[in-house]
């Protein structure tokens, strides 16, 4: 049997994660002795807070190391209910809550539990790289619509309404956004929910993973909070990875209609089964424990954001908006397209821009095509001030070296 015929045809529908690919390439170059600054990973550089780590140690010492309920322990689901009520004024019961080994499995399980061939999922671009591929894996069709730079990368209601058909099953919404950092005010979000109210067969999957990472006194809002009538057809997803610097702990969670939660639990029971028991107890402490360090760390992120935006806007051919949240910027490199490197390589698009930048200056960024909107690239500023300043200096130097 040949290797190609042995593998599933499903693989042809899925692309490897571009963000992981760039991170792997940067790691390879670093191991080969190249001085590489990686700005591609969506991971806080802060450590998990001590109280959360201690809760995990205590869980281990208590013997909390066995299988748990497939969709999470009672204590964590109770903490999730409390969190949604406290932060979002949303009331859920434990049977409406679901815990998975990361935010990605929450989305994947929801799509696997609901999509049939021909079903459409509306996804605004720029989007997190995994959304379209998860839709493909689940047998659905992605309908990509553009959130334009001139609108601050925020989807306009008329664009959403034009994309809805009788085949639309889900609208995936992410604010603050990965990759753009754009975050919607309650008023901006209400314009979108007003559209969705008119289409009772469209469900909303809202990815609120960066909820707590907002700046300049921004007030976060989520769809079911802004428009209560959408509560019955909204899956509100979140997790502990970003706000609590717990990426490796792999805990995502959501709340929504009981029928959907039961279906997702059925999928998870035959795939990953329960999330790590120890990580779940750590997440209980994350949600129930002190929250003050979030604001302290956000102040650091804001300083970094402002420095990066300022330095990128000083680079020839680069334009960078100031985002409201997350820890990304999504600058345009349109002013560099068509120019050539000193070695004669033509910058044809954002992918060749990112590749040439990595080869010439050792700065790893992710090209915009991976997120569905060119000509842009994503920078994660979740790294040290020193690294960011040096990386932006290199980007300025690289852009200055390009010739028409």
HELIX and SHEET records of a PDB file:
HELIX    1   1 UNK A    3  UNK A    6  1                                   4    
HELIX    2   2 UNK A    9  UNK A   13  5                                   5    
HELIX    3   3 UNK A   18  UNK A   31  1                                  14    
HELIX    4   4 UNK A   50  UNK A   61  1                                  12    
HELIX    5   5 UNK A   74  UNK A   88  1                                  15    
HELIX    6   6 UNK A   94  UNK A   96  5                                   3    
HELIX    7   7 UNK A  103  UNK A  114  1                                  12    
HELIX    8   8 UNK A  130  UNK A  137  1                                   8    
HELIX    9   9 UNK A  149  UNK A  151  5                                   3    
HELIX   10  10 UNK A  157  UNK A  163  1                                   7    
HELIX   11  11 UNK A  186  UNK A  197  1                                  12    
HELIX   12  12 UNK A  223  UNK A  226  1                                   4    
HELIX   13  13 UNK A  228  UNK A  233  5                                   6    
HELIX   14  14 UNK A  247  UNK A  249  5                                   3    
HELIX   15  15 UNK A  258  UNK A  269  1                                  12    
HELIX   16  16 UNK A  277  UNK A  288  1                                  12    
HELIX   17  17 UNK A  292  UNK A  312  1                                  21    
HELIX   18  18 UNK A  334  UNK A  336  5                                   3    
HELIX   19  19 UNK A  350  UNK A  361  1                                  12    
HELIX   20  20 UNK A  368  UNK A  371  5                                   4    
HELIX   21  21 UNK A  385  UNK A  401  1                                  17    
SHEET    1   A 2 UNK A  37  UNK A  38  0                                        
SHEET    2   A 2 UNK A 363  UNK A 364  1                                        
SHEET    1   B 7 UNK A  97  UNK A 100  0                                        
SHEET    2   B 7 UNK A 252  UNK A 255 -1                                        
SHEET    3   B 7 UNK A 234  UNK A 239 -1                                        
SHEET    4   B 7 UNK A 203  UNK A 207  1                                        
SHEET    5   B 7 UNK A 168  UNK A 174  1                                        
SHEET    6   B 7 UNK A 120  UNK A 125  1                                        
SHEET    7   B 7 UNK A 141  UNK A 146  1                                        
SHEET    1   C 3 UNK A 328  UNK A 332  0                                        
SHEET    2   C 3 UNK A 376  UNK A 380 -1                                        
SHEET    3   C 3 UNK A 366  UNK A 367 -1                                        
END                                                                             
